[in-house]
Amino acid sequence: MKRVGHLFENVCGFHALNRAAREAAKGKRHKPHVAQFLFNLEKEVLDLEGELVRKTFRPRPYRAFRVRDPKERMICAAEFRDRVVHHALCNVIEPIFERSFIPDSYACRKGKGTHAAVRRAQVLCRKHRYFLKLDVHKFFDSIDHNILKQMLRRRIKDPDILWLADIFIDHPVPWTRPGKGIPIGNLTSQHFANFYLFGLDHFIKQVLRIKPCIRYMDDLVLFADEKKLLWDAAARIEEYLNDRLELKIKGGSVLLAPVLQGLPFLGVRIFPGVIRASRQGWRRFRRKALRNDRWLATGKMDEDAWGRSMASLVGHLKQADSRNLRASFFKARGGRGANRVMRGGSWNNDAQNCRSAIRNRIKPDNRNDNVGFRLSSSRQRPDAARPRVHRQRQGLDPIPGPVPA
């Protein structure tokens, strides 16, 4: 097995850190600590370069907080200067990890992701009768540091890269046992966790001889035409995880069923002919969409941020066949739907519909259907979308009374 060396200069160099800082700042430039770092970018990058070259760099304590979406998790947020080093390190180790992955591993990889995993799962549902779904119990909290370090040393021989990786692996996480666990929320943690299970992929493909399988981080799905083959595979996978990686299968997560009953995977339910949004995913969409409306009404979110957030929510829900659900939801909100940019056409002389087109330098008097873009299905004003009884209570519409004789 060929190991890779002479990599550290690609992490600690000025240009590498400068590039990593700009990548880490994407979507976060409005935050005060990020803006301050970018304001003194050259000095901050030179300080980081010096600490890495002298090997005096030490990450600062995490900021831990709890989220419940969809289940309760503890998230560790590193300081921005540490995240810059995370990006610089991942830019170097990501191509090395990529060589170890099978095509059907979809987490933390360019050109993959949840939507591609769902589409691939539906293709396999059409070809096979049964599926086996497995999940690892407390995956991030159970990763063994020594096993992960040994796996890295079988791929990388640069001692400086290994020194930096060991620092992030050993950085203490408050609620985990010594020598166990990596924090959720770091870019390095995502790549390390995905790399930790690459041996399981090859074990399934080469030893168990089950080719149709998909893995998204610790969510694993196998397909076959015989139940016995999948039950035997489940037992051998559990043995492999326990003996080699010191991991356990989550109790109650083993699900073997016909594909016609639907595969619950990545927030949707996958059938051979259709993809349905799960109840949990649908409730999460509704909750976030209504939260965005409240924030827009109270000024906590501007219209551009509202539009970007709603486009993200709707885009994620579109991976399922949820057109009727989305239509009923927006209709129940008084016709307030997400903005859609359409090709060509006029703007009906409405200034609210000109935002996207103005950014494309297209004038409102455009009547050519083949040039420019227009914004249609724009959101109505909040007062116009309320039911009539609420408008009457606020004095916006007259309250009907008896007709005078």
CORFENQUI-V221045 format. One record per residue. PHI is phi as a letter, one per 20 degrees, with the letter a starting at -180 (999 if undefined). Layout:
phi->{PHI PHI}
//
This chain:
phi->{999 f d d c l d f f e d e f f f f f f f f f f f f e f m c f f f g f f f f f f f d g f f f f f f f f f f f f e m d f c f e g f d e b d c c b e d f c d d d d e f f f f f f f g f f f f f e e f f f f g f e e e f e d d e l c f n d o f f f f f f f f f f f f f d c e c c c d c b e f l g f f d f e f f f f f f f f f e d c d f f f f f f f f f f f f e f f d g e d f g n c n c f f p e f f f f f f f f f f d f f f g f f f f e e f m d f f b c c c l d e c c d c a d c f g f f f f f f f f f f f f f f e d d l c c f f f n e f c c b f f f e n e f b l n c d d d g d b c d f f f f f f f f f f f f f f f f f f f f f e n f b e f f f f f f f f f f f f f f f f f d e d f f f f f f f f f f e n n e d f f c e d e m n e d l l d f f e d f f f f f e l d e f e f c e f d c n c c d d l f f f f g f f e f g f f f f f f e m e c f e f c f f f f}
//
